[in-house]
Amino acid sequence: MVGMSWGDEFAGRRVVITGACGIYGRWIATAFADAGAKLCLSDVKGEALAALAAELRIFERGGLTHRTDLLDAASIDDLVGTVAKTWTAADIVINNAGIYPSGFLLDVDAAEWDRIIGVNLRAPFLVSRGFAKLMIKHRIRGSIVDISSGASRRMRRTVAPYCLSKTALDRLSKGFAIELAEYGIRVNTVEPGFAPGSTASPLTPAHVEATLAQIPLGRASLPGDAPAAILFLCSSKAEYITGTTLTVDGGNSIGSLAVHQDKKRPG
């Protein structure tokens, strides 16, 4: 990862990443690969998954891939089972996969509601539960990081189900943190910043421009921003941190830069 060295902190550590082919998934996977970790890359996109695995050369370190349908509990069970068979257990699990569809609540049908909650909330529950059981069985003091959003604390028009799913994910993370603490398993949440370009949840140019204009630190998220926070939370430097949320979004979720009166800049 650019600008940060972890030494041998993650060398050989077994890391599972869902949604590995997305923007943040690729950044997170690259950061852990650069740090010497052994990766299990999970995504529903088989061809993209194979390409990413080859690009990061994960098989040279004993890594693996799994084409996972996060809306299918049996597929998630197979992901956990495959890791158990290949590695015995994981040391780190990153619940990164998520979807961000847009639509007014009056227009959201039951199937779309179930899809949003299924990927953004139900899947992290099943993934965390499955891998936590393996960690407990093999006495691994592991780390789980859920990838959330500042939308968990700030309602946004046309994406209310997404906001709701991320609010619930925050509660789920803290619930797991409380119940897994006795086993030495830490569970935390990272809220990354705005990173346009997703093919799963495309955004219009107008949306991108408007969002960038309101970010206090004046830019979109870069490849090293969120991964630095994630690796920190999974490292020995954070061994006394669990149940916390680390926001890495340039200040985007704290408020708006919009000025609603005719004001001059200070000075």
C-alpha positions in Angstrom: 0.0 0.0 0.0 1.4 3.4 -1.0 2.9 5.3 1.8 2.6 2.7 4.5 4.6 -0.4 5.5 3.3 -3.1 7.8 6.4 -5.2 8.0 5.5 -8.8 8.7 2.2 -7.9 10.4 0.1 -9.5 7.7 2.5 -12.0 6.2 0.7 -15.3 5.8 -2.5 -14.0 7.4 -5.6 -15.6 5.9 -8.0 -12.9 4.7 -11.5 -13.3 3.2 -12.9 -10.3 1.3 -16.4 -10.3 -0.1 -17.3 -8.1 -3.1 -13.6 -8.3 -4.1 -14.2 -7.1 -7.7 -15.8 -3.8 -6.8 -13.9 -0.6 -6.4 -13.3 -0.9 -2.7 -12.9 -4.6 -2.9 -10.0 -4.3 -5.3 -8.3 -1.6 -3.2 -8.7 -3.7 0.0 -7.4 -6.8 -1.7 -4.5 -5.0 -3.2 -3.5 -3.6 0.2 -3.6 -6.9 1.9 -1.8 -8.6 -1.0 1.0 -5.9 -0.8 1.2 -6.6 2.9 1.9 -10.3 2.2 -1.5 -11.7 3.2 -3.0 -14.9 1.9 -6.3 -14.0 0.2 -9.7 -15.6 -0.4 -11.4 -13.3 -2.9 -15.2 -13.7 -3.0 -17.5 -12.2 -5.6 -20.5 -13.1 -7.8 -18.6 -12.2 -11.0 -16.6 -15.2 -12.0 -14.6 -13.8 -14.8 -13.7 -10.6 -13.0 -12.7 -12.7 -10.0 -10.3 -14.9 -12.0 -8.8 -11.8 -13.5 -8.2 -10.1 -10.2 -6.7 -13.2 -8.7 -4.3 -13.5 -11.6 -3.4 -9.8 -11.3 -2.7 -10.0 -7.6 -1.0 -13.5 -8.0 -2.8 -14.8 -5.0 -2.4 -18.4 -5.8 1.4 -18.1 -5.4 0.7 -17.6 -1.7 -1.9 -20.3 -1.3 -4.9 -18.0 -2.0 -8.2 -19.0 -3.4 -11.3 -17.6 -5.0 -15.0 -18.3 -4.5 -17.9 -17.3 -6.7 -20.4 -16.4 -4.0 -24.0 -15.4 -4.4 -24.6 -13.4 -1.3 -28.4 -13.7 -1.7 -28.1 -17.5 -1.3 -27.4 -18.8 2.2 -26.2 -22.1 0.7 -23.6 -20.3 -1.4 -22.3 -18.4 1.7 -22.2 -21.8 3.6 -20.1 -23.1 0.7 -17.7 -20.1 0.9 -17.2 -20.8 4.6 -16.8 -24.6 4.0 -14.3 -24.0 1.2 -12.2 -21.9 3.4 -12.5 -24.4 6.2 -11.4 -27.2 3.9 -8.5 -25.2 2.4 -7.2 -23.1 5.3 -9.0 -24.5 8.4 -10.1 -21.0 9.2 -9.6 -17.3 8.4 -7.8 -14.8 10.5 -9.5 -11.7 9.0 -12.9 -11.3 7.3 -13.9 -8.1 5.4 -17.6 -7.8 4.7 -17.1 -5.4 1.8 -19.9 -6.3 -0.7 -22.8 -3.9 -0.9 -25.2 -2.4 -3.3 -26.5 1.2 -3.7 -29.6 1.2 -5.8 -31.6 4.4 -6.1 -35.4 4.8 -5.9 -38.1 6.5 -4.0 -39.6 4.4 -1.2 -43.0 4.5 -2.9 -41.5 2.9 -6.0 -39.4 0.2 -4.2 -41.0 -3.2 -4.6 -40.6 -6.1 -2.2 -38.1 -7.9 -4.4 -35.8 -4.9 -4.5 -36.2 -4.3 -0.8 -35.2 -7.9 -0.1 -32.2 -7.6 -2.5 -30.8 -4.5 -0.7 -31.3 -5.9 2.8 -30.1 -9.3 1.6 -26.7 -8.2 0.3 -26.1 -5.3 2.7 -27.3 -6.8 6.0 -28.3 -10.5 5.8 -25.1 -11.6 4.0 -22.7 -9.9 6.5 -24.6 -11.7 9.3 -24.2 -15.1 7.7 -20.6 -14.5 6.6 -19.6 -13.3 10.1 -21.5 -16.0 11.8 -19.9 -18.7 9.7 -16.3 -17.5 10.0 -16.6 -16.6 13.6 -17.6 -20.2 14.4 -14.4 -21.4 12.6 -12.3 -18.9 14.6 -13.8 -20.1 17.9 -13.3 -23.7 17.0 -9.7 -23.2 16.2 -9.0 -20.7 18.9 -8.1 -17.9 16.5 -8.2 -14.4 17.9 -9.4 -13.0 14.6 -10.7 -9.7 13.2 -13.9 -8.9 11.3 -14.4 -5.5 9.6 -17.8 -4.5 8.1 -17.7 -1.9 5.3 -20.5 0.6 6.0 -21.2 4.2 5.0 -21.8 7.6 6.5 -25.3 7.0 5.2 -25.8 5.0 8.3 -26.2 8.3 10.2 -27.6 10.5 7.6 -30.8 9.8 5.6 -30.6 10.5 1.9 -33.6 10.9 -0.4 -34.1 8.1 -2.9 -31.7 5.8 -1.1 -33.6 5.3 2.2 -33.4 1.4 2.1 -29.6 1.7 1.6 -29.3 4.1 4.6 -31.5 1.8 6.7 -29.4 -1.3 5.8 -26.2 0.5 6.8 -27.7 1.7 10.1 -28.6 -1.9 10.9 -25.2 -3.1 9.8 -23.7 -0.8 12.4 -25.9 -2.4 15.1 -25.0 -5.9 13.8 -21.3 -5.1 14.0 -21.6 -3.9 17.6 -23.7 -6.9 18.4 -21.1 -9.3 17.1 -18.4 -7.3 18.9 -20.1 -7.8 22.3 -20.7 -11.5 21.8 -17.4 -12.4 20.3 -15.2 -10.4 22.6 -14.8 -13.3 25.1 -13.2 -15.3 22.3 -10.7 -12.5 21.5 -12.4 -11.8 18.1 -12.7 -8.1 17.4 -15.4 -6.7 15.1 -15.2 -3.1 13.8 -16.7 -1.0 11.1 -15.1 1.3 8.5 -17.1 3.9 6.6 -15.2 4.7 3.4 -15.5 7.9 1.4 -17.1 8.6 -1.9 -15.5 6.6 -4.8 -17.5 6.9 -8.0 -17.3 4.3 -10.8 -19.2 1.3 -9.5 -20.8 -0.9 -12.2 -23.0 -2.6 -9.7 -24.5 0.7 -8.5 -23.8 3.3 -11.2 -24.1 7.0 -10.5 -25.0 9.8 -12.9 -22.3 12.5 -13.7 -24.6 15.1 -12.1 -24.7 13.0 -8.9 -20.9 12.6 -8.9 -20.3 16.3 -9.4 -22.7 17.4 -6.7 -21.3 14.9 -4.2 -17.7 15.9 -4.8 -18.6 19.6 -4.4 -19.8 19.0 -0.9 -16.8 17.0 0.5 -15.0 19.2 3.1 -11.5 17.8 2.2 -12.3 18.5 -1.5 -11.7 15.2 -3.2 -13.0 11.6 -3.7 -11.6 8.7 -1.9 -8.2 7.4 -3.1 -7.1 3.8 -3.2 -5.0 4.0 0.0 -7.5 5.8 2.2 -10.0 3.2 3.5 -7.5 0.2 3.2 -5.2 2.0 5.6 -7.9 2.2 8.2 -9.0 -1.4 7.6 -5.5 -2.8 7.9 -5.0 -0.7 11.1 -8.1 -2.2 12.7 -7.0 -5.7 11.8 -3.4 -5.2 13.1 -1.9 -5.7 16.5 -1.9 -1.9 16.9 -5.6 -2.1 17.4 -5.8 -5.1 19.7 -7.8 -3.1 22.2 -10.3 -1.8 19.7 -13.6 -3.5 19.1 -17.2 -2.3 18.4 -16.0 1.0 16.9 -16.7 2.8 13.7 -13.9 4.5 11.8 -15.1 7.1 9.2 -12.7 7.7 6.4 -14.7 10.0 4.1 -13.0 13.4 4.0 -15.7 14.8 6.2 -18.5 14.0 3.8 -20.9 12.6 6.4 -20.5 15.3 9.0 -22.5 17.9 7.1 -22.9 20.0 4.0 -20.6 22.7 2.5 -23.7 24.3 0.9 -24.2 28.0 1.8 -27.9 28.9 1.9 -27.4 32.7 2.4 -25.5 35.4 0.6 -22.3 35.1 2.6 -18.7 36.0 1.8 -15.7 33.9 2.6 -14.0 34.9 5.9 -11.1 37.3 5.5 
